[in-house]
Each structure stands twice: as structure tokens, then as C-alpha cells.
């Protein structure tokens, strides 16, 4: 019998939630751009900042939902 802990989520759920949190943070780090300053810098519109970062963050949020809903198969 698994011990009831934080919101009745098991150890596996907590590990998966931690992994998804790291994925979300990585996506936000990728989205952060270079400082523009007072002059125009077209690097803020690169595919990495506009497309890849949000896709990674979205995947992290989807994985977070899966991690919360994951239930270990009982024998």
C-alpha cells in the first residue's frame, strides 16, 4: 500500500511533475530573447524564440497534465 502524501499523488507522479516543470522552465528560457535596447534587433523574431520555445513549454504543460493523472497499474 502506497503511503498517502501530497494530494494523494505517488512518488512516480512527483518525479514526472518535476520533469515536466524542468521542461516548462527550459521552454521559457529558450523563449527569452536578447535585450533589444534602444535600437532595433531582428534577433527577437528568430524561430527559436517564437516557435521552438513555446512548443517546448506547451509540451511541458501537456506532460504535467499526464503526470498528474498518471496512475500506477495495480497487480
PDB file of N, H, CA, C and O in Angstrom:
ATOM      1  N   UNK A   1       0.839  -1.179   0.000  1.00  0.00           N
ATOM      2  CA  UNK A   1       0.000   0.000   0.000  1.00  0.00           C
ATOM      3  C   UNK A   1       0.882   1.239   0.000  1.00  0.00           C
ATOM      4  O   UNK A   1       1.779   1.381   0.831  1.00  0.00           O
ATOM      5  N   UNK A   2       0.618   2.112  -0.923  1.00  0.00           N
ATOM      6  H   UNK A   2      -0.111   1.997  -1.598  1.00  0.00           H
ATOM      7  CA  UNK A   2       1.414   3.333  -1.034  1.00  0.00           C
ATOM      8  C   UNK A   2       0.926   4.364  -0.026  1.00  0.00           C
ATOM      9  O   UNK A   2      -0.275   4.562   0.160  1.00  0.00           O
ATOM     10  N   UNK A   3       1.892   5.015   0.620  1.00  0.00           N
ATOM     11  H   UNK A   3       2.867   4.854   0.469  1.00  0.00           H
ATOM     12  CA  UNK A   3       1.560   5.999   1.634  1.00  0.00           C
ATOM     13  C   UNK A   3       0.925   7.243   1.003  1.00  0.00           C
ATOM     14  O   UNK A   3       1.389   7.723  -0.031  1.00  0.00           O
ATOM     15  N   UNK A   4      -0.123   7.754   1.620  1.00  0.00           N
ATOM     16  H   UNK A   4      -0.501   7.364   2.460  1.00  0.00           H
ATOM     17  CA  UNK A   4      -0.755   8.989   1.136  1.00  0.00           C
ATOM     18  C   UNK A   4       0.157  10.162   1.454  1.00  0.00           C
ATOM     19  O   UNK A   4       0.562  10.357   2.600  1.00  0.00           O
ATOM     20  N   UNK A   5       0.471  10.932   0.441  1.00  0.00           N
ATOM     21  H   UNK A   5       0.141  10.774  -0.490  1.00  0.00           H
ATOM     22  CA  UNK A   5       1.286  12.118   0.632  1.00  0.00           C
ATOM     23  C   UNK A   5       0.638  13.280  -0.092  1.00  0.00           C
ATOM     24  O   UNK A   5      -0.582  13.285  -0.253  1.00  0.00           O
ATOM     25  N   UNK A   6       1.367  14.214  -0.513  1.00  0.00           N
ATOM     26  H   UNK A   6       2.359  14.210  -0.382  1.00  0.00           H
ATOM     27  CA  UNK A   6       0.897  15.467  -1.093  1.00  0.00           C
ATOM     28  C   UNK A   6      -0.208  15.238  -2.113  1.00  0.00           C
ATOM     29  O   UNK A   6       0.056  14.737  -3.207  1.00  0.00           O
ATOM     30  N   UNK A   7      -1.439  15.596  -1.771  1.00  0.00           N
ATOM     31  H   UNK A   7      -1.653  16.002  -0.882  1.00  0.00           H
ATOM     32  CA  UNK A   7      -2.619  15.457  -2.625  1.00  0.00           C
ATOM     33  C   UNK A   7      -2.806  14.040  -3.150  1.00  0.00           C
ATOM     34  O   UNK A   7      -3.339  13.839  -4.242  1.00  0.00           O
ATOM     35  N   UNK A   8      -2.366  13.066  -2.372  1.00  0.00           N
ATOM     36  H   UNK A   8      -1.933  13.229  -1.486  1.00  0.00           H
ATOM     37  CA  UNK A   8      -2.542  11.663  -2.708  1.00  0.00           C
ATOM     38  C   UNK A   8      -1.859  11.275  -4.023  1.00  0.00           C
ATOM     39  O   UNK A   8      -2.295  10.342  -4.696  1.00  0.00           O
ATOM     40  N   UNK A   9      -0.816  11.972  -4.379  1.00  0.00           N
ATOM     41  H   UNK A   9      -0.462  12.730  -3.831  1.00  0.00           H
ATOM     42  CA  UNK A   9      -0.029  11.612  -5.557  1.00  0.00           C
ATOM     43  C   UNK A   9       1.160  10.781  -5.105  1.00  0.00           C
ATOM     44  O   UNK A   9       1.760  11.044  -4.063  1.00  0.00           O
ATOM     45  N   UNK A  10       1.489   9.783  -5.899  1.00  0.00           N
ATOM     46  H   UNK A  10       1.002   9.570  -6.746  1.00  0.00           H
ATOM     47  CA  UNK A  10       2.585   8.897  -5.544  1.00  0.00           C
ATOM     48  C   UNK A  10       3.951   9.456  -5.908  1.00  0.00           C
ATOM     49  O   UNK A  10       4.077  10.549  -6.461  1.00  0.00           O
ATOM     50  N   UNK A  11       4.954   8.678  -5.583  1.00  0.00           N
ATOM     51  H   UNK A  11       4.851   7.791  -5.134  1.00  0.00           H
ATOM     52  CA  UNK A  11       6.338   9.076  -5.855  1.00  0.00           C
ATOM     53  C   UNK A  11       6.569   9.229  -7.354  1.00  0.00           C
ATOM     54  O   UNK A  11       7.251  10.157  -7.789  1.00  0.00           O
ATOM     55  N   UNK A  12       6.004   8.322  -8.140  1.00  0.00           N
ATOM     56  H   UNK A  12       5.451   7.568  -7.787  1.00  0.00           H
ATOM     57  CA  UNK A  12       6.154   8.386  -9.596  1.00  0.00           C
ATOM     58  C   UNK A  12       5.543   9.666 -10.146  1.00  0.00           C
ATOM     59  O   UNK A  12       6.119  10.307 -11.025  1.00  0.00           O
ATOM     60  N   UNK A  13       4.377  10.037  -9.629  1.00  0.00           N
ATOM     61  H   UNK A  13       3.909   9.516  -8.915  1.00  0.00           H
ATOM     62  CA  UNK A  13       3.737  11.279 -10.064  1.00  0.00           C
ATOM     63  C   UNK A  13       4.609  12.484  -9.759  1.00  0.00           C
ATOM     64  O   UNK A  13       4.743  13.386 -10.586  1.00  0.00           O
ATOM     65  N   UNK A  14       5.200  12.499  -8.576  1.00  0.00           N
ATOM     66  H   UNK A  14       5.091  11.767  -7.904  1.00  0.00           H
ATOM     67  CA  UNK A  14       6.041  13.635  -8.192  1.00  0.00           C
ATOM     68  C   UNK A  14       7.275  13.747  -9.078  1.00  0.00           C
ATOM     69  O   UNK A  14       7.686  14.852  -9.435  1.00  0.00           O
ATOM     70  N   UNK A  15       7.863  12.624  -9.432  1.00  0.00           N
ATOM     71  H   UNK A  15       7.530  11.727  -9.142  1.00  0.00           H
ATOM     72  CA  UNK A  15       9.033  12.640 -10.315  1.00  0.00           C
ATOM     73  C   UNK A  15       8.639  13.147 -11.697  1.00  0.00           C
ATOM     74  O   UNK A  15       9.349  13.961 -12.287  1.00  0.00           O
ATOM     75  N   UNK A  16       7.507  12.668 -12.214  1.00  0.00           N
ATOM     76  H   UNK A  16       6.931  12.006 -11.734  1.00  0.00           H
ATOM     77  CA  UNK A  16       7.045  13.129 -13.524  1.00  0.00           C
ATOM     78  C   UNK A  16       6.688  14.614 -13.504  1.00  0.00           C
ATOM     79  O   UNK A  16       6.932  15.318 -14.483  1.00  0.00           O
ATOM     80  N   UNK A  17       6.116  15.096 -12.408  1.00  0.00           N
ATOM     81  H   UNK A  17       5.917  14.524 -11.613  1.00  0.00           H
ATOM     82  CA  UNK A  17       5.796  16.519 -12.283  1.00  0.00           C
ATOM     83  C   UNK A  17       7.074  17.351 -12.262  1.00  0.00           C
ATOM     84  O   UNK A  17       7.131  18.415 -12.878  1.00  0.00           O
ATOM     85  N   UNK A  18       8.095  16.877 -11.560  1.00  0.00           N
ATOM     86  H   UNK A  18       8.049  16.012 -11.059  1.00  0.00           H
ATOM     87  CA  UNK A  18       9.372  17.596 -11.520  1.00  0.00           C
ATOM     88  C   UNK A  18      10.007  17.660 -12.910  1.00  0.00           C
ATOM     89  O   UNK A  18      10.550  18.693 -13.299  1.00  0.00           O
ATOM     90  N   UNK A  19       9.938  16.557 -13.655  1.00  0.00           N
ATOM     91  H   UNK A  19       9.497  15.717 -13.339  1.00  0.00           H
ATOM     92  CA  UNK A  19      10.484  16.540 -15.016  1.00  0.00           C
ATOM     93  C   UNK A  19       9.723  17.512 -15.901  1.00  0.00           C
ATOM     94  O   UNK A  19      10.329  18.248 -16.680  1.00  0.00           O
ATOM     95  N   UNK A  20       8.405  17.523 -15.788  1.00  0.00           N
ATOM     96  H   UNK A  20       7.912  16.925 -15.156  1.00  0.00           H
ATOM     97  CA  UNK A  20       7.618  18.443 -16.614  1.00  0.00           C
ATOM     98  C   UNK A  20       7.889  19.893 -16.240  1.00  0.00           C
ATOM     99  O   UNK A  20       7.883  20.761 -17.113  1.00  0.00           O
ATOM    100  N   UNK A  21       8.124  20.173 -14.975  1.00  0.00           N
ATOM    101  H   UNK A  21       8.129  19.469 -14.265  1.00  0.00           H
ATOM    102  CA  UNK A  21       8.469  21.530 -14.546  1.00  0.00           C
ATOM    103  C   UNK A  21       9.787  21.974 -15.184  1.00  0.00           C
ATOM    104  O   UNK A  21       9.913  23.115 -15.628  1.00  0.00           O
ATOM    105  N   UNK A  22      10.754  21.079 -15.226  1.00  0.00           N
ATOM    106  H   UNK A  22      10.651  20.152 -14.866  1.00  0.00           H
ATOM    107  CA  UNK A  22      12.040  21.397 -15.854  1.00  0.00           C
ATOM    108  C   UNK A  22      11.851  21.666 -17.351  1.00  0.00           C
ATOM    109  O   UNK A  22      12.482  22.571 -17.897  1.00  0.00           O
ATOM    110  N   UNK A  23      10.996  20.897 -18.011  1.00  0.00           N
ATOM    111  H   UNK A  23      10.484  20.162 -17.567  1.00  0.00           H
ATOM    112  CA  UNK A  23      10.724  21.106 -19.439  1.00  0.00           C
ATOM    113  C   UNK A  23      10.073  22.469 -19.660  1.00  0.00           C
ATOM    114  O   UNK A  23      10.428  23.179 -20.601  1.00  0.00           O
ATOM    115  N   UNK A  24       9.123  22.840 -18.799  1.00  0.00           N
ATOM    116  H   UNK A  24       8.834  22.264 -18.035  1.00  0.00           H
ATOM    117  CA  UNK A  24       8.457  24.138 -18.929  1.00  0.00           C
ATOM    118  C   UNK A  24       9.456  25.280 -18.743  1.00  0.00           C
ATOM    119  O   UNK A  24       9.461  26.239 -19.515  1.00  0.00           O
ATOM    120  N   UNK A  25      10.292  25.172 -17.729  1.00  0.00           N
ATOM    121  H   UNK A  25      10.288  24.393 -17.102  1.00  0.00           H
ATOM    122  CA  UNK A  25      11.290  26.217 -17.476  1.00  0.00           C
ATOM    123  C   UNK A  25      12.266  26.311 -18.646  1.00  0.00           C
ATOM    124  O   UNK A  25      12.659  27.409 -19.039  1.00  0.00           O
ATOM    125  N   UNK A  26      12.659  25.168 -19.204  1.00  0.00           N
ATOM    126  H   UNK A  26      12.340  24.276 -18.885  1.00  0.00           H
ATOM    127  CA  UNK A  26      13.563  25.178 -20.367  1.00  0.00           C
ATOM    128  C   UNK A  26      12.915  25.896 -21.546  1.00  0.00           C
ATOM    129  O   UNK A  26      13.585  26.643 -22.259  1.00  0.00           O
ATOM    130  N   UNK A  27      11.629  25.678 -21.756  1.00  0.00           N
ATOM    131  H   UNK A  27      11.085  25.071 -21.177  1.00  0.00           H
ATOM    132  CA  UNK A  27      10.922  26.364 -22.834  1.00  0.00           C
ATOM    133  C   UNK A  27      10.894  27.865 -22.627  1.00  0.00           C
ATOM    134  O   UNK A  27      11.065  28.627 -23.579  1.00  0.00           O
ATOM    135  N   UNK A  28      10.680  28.300 -21.388  1.00  0.00           N
ATOM    136  H   UNK A  28      10.541  27.681 -20.615  1.00  0.00           H
ATOM    137  CA  UNK A  28      10.667  29.737 -21.109  1.00  0.00           C
ATOM    138  C   UNK A  28      12.061  30.344 -21.258  1.00  0.00           C
ATOM    139  O   UNK A  28      12.196  31.486 -21.699  1.00  0.00           O
ATOM    140  N   UNK A  29      13.081  29.600 -20.898  1.00  0.00           N
ATOM    141  H   UNK A  29      12.971  28.672 -20.540  1.00  0.00           H
ATOM    142  CA  UNK A  29      14.450  30.096 -21.082  1.00  0.00           C
ATOM    143  C   UNK A  29      14.757  30.246 -22.571  1.00  0.00           C
ATOM    144  O   UNK A  29      15.381  31.224 -22.984  1.00  0.00           O
ATOM    145  N   UNK A  30      14.320  29.282 -23.371  1.00  0.00           N
ATOM    146  H   UNK A  30      13.813  28.488 -23.035  1.00  0.00           H
ATOM    147  CA  UNK A  30      14.538  29.369 -24.821  1.00  0.00           C
ATOM    148  C   UNK A  30      13.763  30.550 -25.401  1.00  0.00           C
ATOM    149  O   UNK A  30      14.239  31.204 -26.328  1.00  0.00           O
ATOM    150  N   UNK A  31      12.567  30.831 -24.862  1.00  0.00           N
ATOM    151  H   UNK A  31      12.180  30.300 -24.109  1.00  0.00           H
ATOM    152  CA  UNK A  31      11.772  31.959 -25.367  1.00  0.00           C
ATOM    153  C   UNK A  31      12.384  33.308 -25.043  1.00  0.00           C
ATOM    154  O   UNK A  31      12.178  34.282 -25.767  1.00  0.00           O
ATOM    155  N   UNK A  32      13.141  33.365 -23.949  1.00  0.00           N
ATOM    156  H   UNK A  32      13.308  32.574 -23.361  1.00  0.00           H
ATOM    157  CA  UNK A  32      13.699  34.668 -23.574  1.00  0.00           C
ATOM    158  C   UNK A  32      14.695  35.100 -24.642  1.00  0.00           C
ATOM    159  O   UNK A  32      15.551  34.328 -25.073  1.00  0.00           O
ATOM    160  N   UNK A  33      14.562  36.316 -25.041  1.00  0.00           N
ATOM    161  H   UNK A  33      13.867  36.943 -24.691  1.00  0.00           H
ATOM    162  CA  UNK A  33      15.369  36.813 -26.148  1.00  0.00           C
ATOM    163  C   UNK A  33      16.522  37.670 -25.691  1.00  0.00           C
ATOM    164  O   UNK A  33      16.747  37.869 -24.497  1.00  0.00           O
ATOM    165  N   UNK A  34      17.234  38.163 -26.655  1.00  0.00           N
ATOM    166  H   UNK A  34      17.051  38.002 -27.625  1.00  0.00           H
ATOM    167  CA  UNK A  34      18.319  39.087 -26.379  1.00  0.00           C
ATOM    168  C   UNK A  34      17.731  40.449 -26.067  1.00  0.00           C
ATOM    169  O   UNK A  34      16.650  40.796 -26.542  1.00  0.00           O
ATOM    170  N   UNK A  35      18.447  41.214 -25.268  1.00  0.00           N
ATOM    171  H   UNK A  35      19.325  40.933 -24.881  1.00  0.00           H
ATOM    172  CA  UNK A  35      17.958  42.535 -24.914  1.00  0.00           C
ATOM    173  C   UNK A  35      18.034  43.445 -26.125  1.00  0.00           C
ATOM    174  O   UNK A  35      19.077  43.541 -26.771  1.00  0.00           O
ATOM    175  N   UNK A  36      16.949  44.101 -26.428  1.00  0.00           N
ATOM    176  H   UNK A  36      16.101  44.022 -25.903  1.00  0.00           H
ATOM    177  CA  UNK A  36      16.879  44.931 -27.621  1.00  0.00           C
ATOM    178  C   UNK A  36      17.547  46.286 -27.412  1.00  0.00           C
ATOM    179  O   UNK A  36      18.202  46.800 -28.318  1.00  0.00           O
ATOM    180  N   UNK A  37      17.390  46.850 -26.255  1.00  0.00           N
ATOM    181  H   UNK A  37      16.858  46.431 -25.519  1.00  0.00           H
ATOM    182  CA  UNK A  37      17.966  48.159 -26.003  1.00  0.00           C
ATOM    183  C   UNK A  37      17.222  49.248 -26.757  1.00  0.00           C
ATOM    184  O   UNK A  37      16.012  49.146 -26.960  1.00  0.00           O
ATOM    185  N   UNK A  38      17.930  50.285 -27.171  1.00  0.00           N
ATOM    186  H   UNK A  38      18.912  50.367 -27.005  1.00  0.00           H
ATOM    187  CA  UNK A  38      17.285  51.404 -27.841  1.00  0.00           C
ATOM    188  C   UNK A  38      17.234  51.239 -29.352  1.00  0.00           C
ATOM    189  O   UNK A  38      16.534  51.989 -30.033  1.00  0.00           O
ATOM    190  N   UNK A  39      17.963  50.271 -29.880  1.00  0.00           N
ATOM    191  H   UNK A  39      18.531  49.662 -29.327  1.00  0.00           H
ATOM    192  CA  UNK A  39      17.955  50.073 -31.333  1.00  0.00           C
ATOM    193  C   UNK A  39      17.249  48.762 -31.683  1.00  0.00           C
ATOM    194  O   UNK A  39      17.164  47.848 -30.863  1.00  0.00           O
ATOM    195  N   UNK A  40      16.751  48.693 -32.901  1.00  0.00           N
ATOM    196  H   UNK A  40      16.820  49.436 -33.567  1.00  0.00           H
ATOM    197  CA  UNK A  40      16.002  47.521 -33.371  1.00  0.00           C
ATOM    198  C   UNK A  40      16.942  46.328 -33.548  1.00  0.00           C
ATOM    199  O   UNK A  40      18.011  46.446 -34.146  1.00  0.00           O
ATOM    200  N   UNK A  41      16.526  45.193 -33.023  1.00  0.00           N
ATOM    201  H   UNK A  41      15.657  45.097 -32.537  1.00  0.00           H
ATOM    202  CA  UNK A  41      17.306  43.968 -33.143  1.00  0.00           C
ATOM    203  C   UNK A  41      16.392  42.877 -33.708  1.00  0.00           C
ATOM    204  O   UNK A  41      15.507  42.399 -32.998  1.00  0.00           O
ATOM    205  N   UNK A  42      16.585  42.471 -34.968  1.00  0.00           N
ATOM    206  H   UNK A  42      17.304  42.858 -35.544  1.00  0.00           H
ATOM    207  CA  UNK A  42      15.690  41.462 -35.565  1.00  0.00           C
ATOM    208  C   UNK A  42      15.844  40.072 -34.962  1.00  0.00           C
ATOM    209  O   UNK A  42      15.060  39.180 -35.286  1.00  0.00           O
ATOM    210  N   UNK A  43      16.827  39.864 -34.099  1.00  0.00           N
ATOM    211  H   UNK A  43      17.464  40.588 -33.837  1.00  0.00           H
ATOM    212  CA  UNK A  43      17.034  38.543 -33.493  1.00  0.00           C
ATOM    213  C   UNK A  43      15.888  38.159 -32.553  1.00  0.00           C
ATOM    214  O   UNK A  43      15.737  36.987 -32.208  1.00  0.00           O
ATOM    215  N   UNK A  44      15.084  39.138 -32.141  1.00  0.00           N
ATOM    216  H   UNK A  44      15.206  40.090 -32.422  1.00  0.00           H
ATOM    217  CA  UNK A  44      13.971  38.799 -31.240  1.00  0.00           C
ATOM    218  C   UNK A  44      12.872  38.031 -31.963  1.00  0.00           C
ATOM    219  O   UNK A  44      12.005  37.448 -31.312  1.00  0.00           O
ATOM    220  N   UNK A  45      12.889  38.017 -33.274  1.00  0.00           N
ATOM    221  H   UNK A  45      13.594  38.491 -33.803  1.00  0.00           H
ATOM    222  CA  UNK A  45      11.870  37.306 -34.052  1.00  0.00           C
ATOM    223  C   UNK A  45      12.399  35.999 -34.648  1.00  0.00           C
ATOM    224  O   UNK A  45      11.834  35.490 -35.616  1.00  0.00           O
ATOM    225  N   UNK A  46      13.464  35.461 -34.085  1.00  0.00           N
ATOM    226  H   UNK A  46      13.922  35.874 -33.298  1.00  0.00           H
ATOM    227  CA  UNK A  46      14.009  34.212 -34.617  1.00  0.00           C
ATOM    228  C   UNK A  46      13.057  33.054 -34.320  1.00  0.00           C
ATOM    229  O   UNK A  46      12.238  33.136 -33.405  1.00  0.00           O
ATOM    230  N   UNK A  47      13.168  31.993 -35.085  1.00  0.00           N
ATOM    231  H   UNK A  47      13.834  31.926 -35.828  1.00  0.00           H
ATOM    232  CA  UNK A  47      12.292  30.826 -34.922  1.00  0.00           C
ATOM    233  C   UNK A  47      12.465  30.187 -33.552  1.00  0.00           C
ATOM    234  O   UNK A  47      11.525  29.609 -33.008  1.00  0.00           O
ATOM    235  N   UNK A  48      13.652  30.290 -33.004  1.00  0.00           N
ATOM    236  H   UNK A  48      14.416  30.759 -33.446  1.00  0.00           H
ATOM    237  CA  UNK A  48      13.901  29.704 -31.687  1.00  0.00           C
ATOM    238  C   UNK A  48      13.040  30.383 -30.628  1.00  0.00           C
ATOM    239  O   UNK A  48      12.469  29.705 -29.773  1.00  0.00           O
ATOM    240  N   UNK A  49      12.938  31.699 -30.670  1.00  0.00           N
ATOM    241  H   UNK A  49      13.402  32.250 -31.364  1.00  0.00           H
ATOM    242  CA  UNK A  49      12.185  32.442 -29.665  1.00  0.00           C
ATOM    243  C   UNK A  49      10.681  32.385 -29.910  1.00  0.00           C
ATOM    244  O   UNK A  49       9.902  32.356 -28.958  1.00  0.00           O
ATOM    245  N   UNK A  50      10.273  32.369 -31.153  1.00  0.00           N
ATOM    246  H   UNK A  50      10.906  32.393 -31.927  1.00  0.00           H
ATOM    247  CA  UNK A  50       8.854  32.495 -31.491  1.00  0.00           C
ATOM    248  C   UNK A  50       8.165  31.140 -31.641  1.00  0.00           C
ATOM    249  O   UNK A  50       6.969  31.029 -31.370  1.00  0.00           O
ATOM    250  N   UNK A  51       8.892  30.112 -32.067  1.00  0.00           N
ATOM    251  H   UNK A  51       9.863  30.202 -32.288  1.00  0.00           H
ATOM    252  CA  UNK A  51       8.258  28.827 -32.355  1.00  0.00           C
ATOM    253  C   UNK A  51       8.727  27.703 -31.432  1.00  0.00           C
ATOM    254  O   UNK A  51       7.904  27.026 -30.816  1.00  0.00           O
ATOM    255  N   UNK A  52      10.020  27.502 -31.334  1.00  0.00           N
ATOM    256  H   UNK A  52      10.689  28.052 -31.834  1.00  0.00           H
ATOM    257  CA  UNK A  52      10.548  26.348 -30.601  1.00  0.00           C
ATOM    258  C   UNK A  52      10.283  26.464 -29.098  1.00  0.00           C
ATOM    259  O   UNK A  52       9.833  25.504 -28.473  1.00  0.00           O
ATOM    260  N   UNK A  53      10.557  27.617 -28.525  1.00  0.00           N
ATOM    261  H   UNK A  53      10.922  28.398 -29.032  1.00  0.00           H
ATOM    262  CA  UNK A  53      10.346  27.808 -27.088  1.00  0.00           C
ATOM    263  C   UNK A  53       8.906  27.567 -26.655  1.00  0.00           C
ATOM    264  O   UNK A  53       8.671  26.809 -25.714  1.00  0.00           O
ATOM    265  N   UNK A  54       7.929  28.197 -27.324  1.00  0.00           N
ATOM    266  H   UNK A  54       8.120  28.813 -28.089  1.00  0.00           H
ATOM    267  CA  UNK A  54       6.535  27.939 -26.940  1.00  0.00           C
ATOM    268  C   UNK A  54       6.109  26.482 -27.137  1.00  0.00           C
ATOM    269  O   UNK A  54       5.316  25.963 -26.352  1.00  0.00           O
ATOM    270  N   UNK A  55       6.622  25.823 -28.168  1.00  0.00           N
ATOM    271  H   UNK A  55       7.266  26.245 -28.806  1.00  0.00           H
ATOM    272  CA  UNK A  55       6.273  24.412 -28.376  1.00  0.00           C
ATOM    273  C   UNK A  55       6.812  23.543 -27.249  1.00  0.00           C
ATOM    274  O   UNK A  55       6.129  22.623 -26.797  1.00  0.00           O
ATOM    275  N   UNK A  56       8.028  23.823 -26.791  1.00  0.00           N
ATOM    276  H   UNK A  56       8.582  24.569 -27.158  1.00  0.00           H
ATOM    277  CA  UNK A  56       8.603  23.055 -25.693  1.00  0.00           C
ATOM    278  C   UNK A  56       7.823  23.312 -24.401  1.00  0.00           C
ATOM    279  O   UNK A  56       7.542  22.380 -23.648  1.00  0.00           O
ATOM    280  N   UNK A  57       7.474  24.573 -24.148  1.00  0.00           N
ATOM    281  H   UNK A  57       7.702  25.330 -24.760  1.00  0.00           H
ATOM    282  CA  UNK A  57       6.687  24.887 -22.947  1.00  0.00           C
ATOM    283  C   UNK A  57       5.319  24.225 -22.998  1.00  0.00           C
ATOM    284  O   UNK A  57       4.855  23.682 -21.995  1.00  0.00           O
ATOM    285  N   UNK A  58       4.670  24.264 -24.155  1.00  0.00           N
ATOM    286  H   UNK A  58       5.047  24.705 -24.969  1.00  0.00           H
ATOM    287  CA  UNK A  58       3.364  23.623 -24.301  1.00  0.00           C
ATOM    288  C   UNK A  58       3.469  22.120 -24.058  1.00  0.00           C
ATOM    289  O   UNK A  58       2.612  21.534 -23.396  1.00  0.00           O
ATOM    290  N   UNK A  59       4.518  21.496 -24.594  1.00  0.00           N
ATOM    291  H   UNK A  59       5.214  21.972 -25.131  1.00  0.00           H
ATOM    292  CA  UNK A  59       4.721  20.065 -24.364  1.00  0.00           C
ATOM    293  C   UNK A  59       4.921  19.788 -22.874  1.00  0.00           C
ATOM    294  O   UNK A  59       4.454  18.772 -22.361  1.00  0.00           O
ATOM    295  N   UNK A  60       5.612  20.690 -22.185  1.00  0.00           N
ATOM    296  H   UNK A  60       5.991  21.516 -22.602  1.00  0.00           H
ATOM    297  CA  UNK A  60       5.788  20.538 -20.741  1.00  0.00           C
ATOM    298  C   UNK A  60       4.477  20.623 -19.995  1.00  0.00           C
ATOM    299  O   UNK A  60       4.249  19.864 -19.053  1.00  0.00           O
ATOM    300  N   UNK A  61       3.592  21.556 -20.409  1.00  0.00           N
ATOM    301  H   UNK A  61       3.778  22.173 -21.174  1.00  0.00           H
ATOM    302  CA  UNK A  61       2.285  21.663 -19.763  1.00  0.00           C
ATOM    303  C   UNK A  61       1.425  20.422 -20.019  1.00  0.00           C
ATOM    304  O   UNK A  61       0.727  19.954 -19.120  1.00  0.00           O
ATOM    305  N   UNK A  62       1.476  19.896 -21.234  1.00  0.00           N
ATOM    306  H   UNK A  62       2.043  20.276 -21.965  1.00  0.00           H
ATOM    307  CA  UNK A  62       0.730  18.671 -21.542  1.00  0.00           C
ATOM    308  C   UNK A  62       1.278  17.510 -20.726  1.00  0.00           C
ATOM    309  O   UNK A  62       0.517  16.702 -20.194  1.00  0.00           O
ATOM    310  N   UNK A  63       2.611  17.430 -20.628  1.00  0.00           N
ATOM    311  H   UNK A  63       3.229  18.087 -21.061  1.00  0.00           H
ATOM    312  CA  UNK A  63       3.241  16.366 -19.836  1.00  0.00           C
ATOM    313  C   UNK A  63       2.886  16.524 -18.361  1.00  0.00           C
ATOM    314  O   UNK A  63       2.776  15.525 -17.649  1.00  0.00           O
ATOM    315  N   UNK A  64       2.703  17.759 -17.887  1.00  0.00           N
ATOM    316  H   UNK A  64       2.792  18.569 -18.465  1.00  0.00           H
ATOM    317  CA  UNK A  64       2.305  17.997 -16.497  1.00  0.00           C
ATOM    318  C   UNK A  64       0.921  17.405 -16.234  1.00  0.00           C
ATOM    319  O   UNK A  64       0.697  16.781 -15.197  1.00  0.00           O
ATOM    320  N   UNK A  65       0.006  17.598 -17.161  1.00  0.00           N
ATOM    321  H   UNK A  65       0.187  18.105 -18.004  1.00  0.00           H
ATOM    322  CA  UNK A  65      -1.341  17.030 -17.006  1.00  0.00           C
ATOM    323  C   UNK A  65      -1.269  15.510 -16.970  1.00  0.00           C
ATOM    324  O   UNK A  65      -1.922  14.870 -16.146  1.00  0.00           O
ATOM    325  N   UNK A  66      -0.478  14.940 -17.861  1.00  0.00           N
ATOM    326  H   UNK A  66       0.053  15.460 -18.530  1.00  0.00           H
ATOM    327  CA  UNK A  66      -0.306  13.482 -17.881  1.00  0.00           C
ATOM    328  C   UNK A  66       0.323  13.005 -16.580  1.00  0.00           C
ATOM    329  O   UNK A  66      -0.074  11.973 -16.040  1.00  0.00           O
ATOM    330  N   UNK A  67       1.306  13.753 -16.070  1.00  0.00           N
ATOM    331  H   UNK A  67       1.629  14.592 -16.508  1.00  0.00           H
ATOM    332  CA  UNK A  67       1.981  13.370 -14.827  1.00  0.00           C
ATOM    333  C   UNK A  67       1.029  13.390 -13.638  1.00  0.00           C
ATOM    334  O   UNK A  67       1.128  12.547 -12.747  1.00  0.00           O
ATOM    335  N   UNK A  68       0.117  14.342 -13.621  1.00  0.00           N
ATOM    336  H   UNK A  68       0.037  15.028 -14.345  1.00  0.00           H
ATOM    337  CA  UNK A  68      -0.846  14.414 -12.517  1.00  0.00           C
ATOM    338  C   UNK A  68      -1.873  13.298 -12.613  1.00  0.00           C
ATOM    339  O   UNK A  68      -2.269  12.734 -11.593  1.00  0.00           O
ATOM    340  N   UNK A  69      -2.307  12.975 -13.816  1.00  0.00           N
ATOM    341  H   UNK A  69      -1.985  13.433 -14.645  1.00  0.00           H
ATOM    342  CA  UNK A  69      -3.342  11.963 -13.997  1.00  0.00           C
ATOM    343  C   UNK A  69      -2.804  10.534 -14.041  1.00  0.00           C
ATOM    344  O   UNK A  69      -3.585   9.582 -14.012  1.00  0.00           O
ATOM    345  N   UNK A  70      -1.494  10.372 -14.111  1.00  0.00           N
ATOM    346  H   UNK A  70      -0.860  11.145 -14.134  1.00  0.00           H
ATOM    347  CA  UNK A  70      -0.888   9.033 -14.212  1.00  0.00           C
ATOM    348  C   UNK A  70      -1.239   8.222 -12.979  1.00  0.00           C
ATOM    349  O   UNK A  70      -1.127   8.697 -11.849  1.00  0.00           O
ATOM    350  N   UNK A  71      -1.667   6.985 -13.218  1.00  0.00           N
ATOM    351  H   UNK A  71      -1.758   6.599 -14.136  1.00  0.00           H
ATOM    352  CA  UNK A  71      -1.981   6.076 -12.126  1.00  0.00           C
ATOM    353  C   UNK A  71      -1.252   4.777 -12.353  1.00  0.00           C
ATOM    354  O   UNK A  71      -1.334   4.188 -13.430  1.00  0.00           O
ATOM    355  N   UNK A  72      -0.544   4.333 -11.350  1.00  0.00           N
ATOM    356  H   UNK A  72      -0.477   4.812 -10.475  1.00  0.00           H
ATOM    357  CA  UNK A  72       0.237   3.106 -11.435  1.00  0.00           C
ATOM    358  C   UNK A  72      -0.706   1.912 -11.564  1.00  0.00           C
ATOM    359  O   UNK A  72      -1.721   1.825 -10.872  1.00  0.00           O
ATOM    360  N   UNK A  73      -0.352   1.002 -12.457  1.00  0.00           N
ATOM    361  H   UNK A  73       0.472   1.073 -13.019  1.00  0.00           H
ATOM    362  CA  UNK A  73      -1.168  -0.207 -12.640  1.00  0.00           C
ATOM    363  C   UNK A  73      -0.987  -1.125 -11.421  1.00  0.00           C
ATOM    364  O   UNK A  73       0.131  -1.416 -10.996  1.00  0.00           O
ATOM    365  N   UNK A  74      -2.104  -1.557 -10.891  1.00  0.00           N
ATOM    366  H   UNK A  74      -3.012  -1.321 -11.237  1.00  0.00           H
ATOM    367  CA  UNK A  74      -2.051  -2.461  -9.745  1.00  0.00           C
ATOM    368  C   UNK A  74      -2.100  -3.897 -10.203  1.00  0.00           C
ATOM    369  O   UNK A  74      -2.759  -4.228 -11.189  1.00  0.00           O
ATOM    370  N   UNK A  75      -1.401  -4.742  -9.483  1.00  0.00           N
ATOM    371  H   UNK A  75      -0.866  -4.473  -8.683  1.00  0.00           H
ATOM    372  CA  UNK A  75      -1.347  -6.174  -9.852  1.00  0.00           C
ATOM    373  C   UNK A  75      -2.517  -6.917  -9.294  1.00  0.00           C
ATOM    374  O   UNK A  75      -2.638  -8.125  -9.501  1.00  0.00           O
TER     375      UNK A  75
END
